Amino acid sequence: MNKFFLKILQAGILIGTLDIVSAFIYYFFKTGQKNEFNVLKYVASGIFVKEAFSGGNNMIIAGLVLHNIVAFAFTIFFFLLFK
């Protein structure tokens, strides 16, 4: 595997994970609610609108996938910008 691609993959996973964990922590302190998966449903609502909040685990997974797509897109953008 190409070293450049491997570095992008590692950075994307790290950035996506740290960003969503920080969103969970912020949500908990701001609302006091322990259901951090509402954050992922909110992310999924960018595509699925109101259905995201009434959906179950599928919307949580969709929110996580969408969040990671955005994190990887920005990771690739910044890697290419500073290459």
C-alpha positions as CSV (number, residue, x, y, z in Angstrom):
1,M,0.0,0.0,0.0
2,N,1.2,3.5,-0.8
3,K,2.7,5.3,2.2
4,F,0.8,8.5,1.3
5,F,-2.5,6.6,1.2
6,L,-1.7,4.9,4.5
7,K,-1.0,8.2,6.2
8,I,-4.3,9.6,4.9
9,L,-6.1,6.5,6.1
10,Q,-4.6,6.7,9.6
11,A,-5.2,10.4,9.9
12,G,-8.8,10.1,8.7
13,I,-9.6,7.4,11.2
14,L,-7.9,9.4,14.0
15,I,-9.6,12.7,13.1
16,G,-13.1,11.1,12.6
17,T,-12.8,9.3,16.0
18,L,-11.6,12.3,18.0
19,D,-14.1,14.6,16.4
20,I,-17.1,12.5,17.1
21,V,-15.9,11.8,20.7
22,S,-15.6,15.5,21.3
23,A,-19.1,16.0,19.9
24,F,-20.4,13.4,22.3
25,I,-18.7,15.0,25.3
26,Y,-19.9,18.5,24.3
27,Y,-23.5,17.2,23.9
28,F,-23.4,15.5,27.3
29,F,-22.1,18.6,29.1
30,K,-24.4,21.0,27.2
31,T,-27.7,18.9,27.6
32,G,-27.0,16.6,30.5
33,Q,-28.4,13.7,28.5
34,K,-26.6,10.4,28.3
35,N,-28.0,9.4,24.9
36,E,-25.0,10.6,22.8
37,F,-26.4,8.7,19.7
38,N,-28.7,11.7,19.2
39,V,-25.6,13.4,17.8
40,L,-25.3,10.8,15.1
41,K,-29.0,11.0,14.3
42,Y,-28.5,14.8,13.9
43,V,-25.7,14.2,11.4
44,A,-27.9,11.7,9.5
45,S,-30.6,14.4,9.4
46,G,-28.5,16.2,6.9
47,I,-29.6,13.7,4.3
48,F,-32.7,12.0,5.8
49,V,-34.2,15.1,7.4
50,K,-37.0,14.3,9.9
51,E,-36.8,10.5,9.3
52,A,-33.4,10.5,11.0
53,F,-34.8,11.3,14.4
54,S,-37.5,8.6,14.3
55,G,-35.2,6.0,12.9
56,G,-33.4,3.5,14.9
57,N,-29.9,1.9,14.6
58,N,-29.9,2.4,10.9
59,M,-29.8,6.2,11.3
60,I,-27.1,6.0,13.9
61,I,-25.0,4.0,11.5
62,A,-25.8,6.4,8.7
63,G,-24.8,9.3,10.8
64,L,-21.5,7.7,11.7
65,V,-20.8,6.9,8.1
66,L,-21.6,10.4,6.9
67,H,-19.5,11.9,9.7
68,N,-16.5,9.8,8.6
69,I,-17.0,10.6,5.0
70,V,-16.7,14.3,5.8
71,A,-13.7,13.7,8.1
72,F,-11.9,11.8,5.4
73,A,-12.8,14.4,2.8
74,F,-11.2,17.2,4.9
75,T,-8.3,14.9,5.7
76,I,-7.6,14.4,2.0
77,F,-8.1,18.1,1.3
78,F,-5.5,19.1,3.9
79,F,-3.0,16.4,2.9
80,L,-3.2,17.5,-0.7
81,L,-3.0,21.1,0.2
82,F,0.2,20.7,2.2
83,K,1.8,18.1,0.0
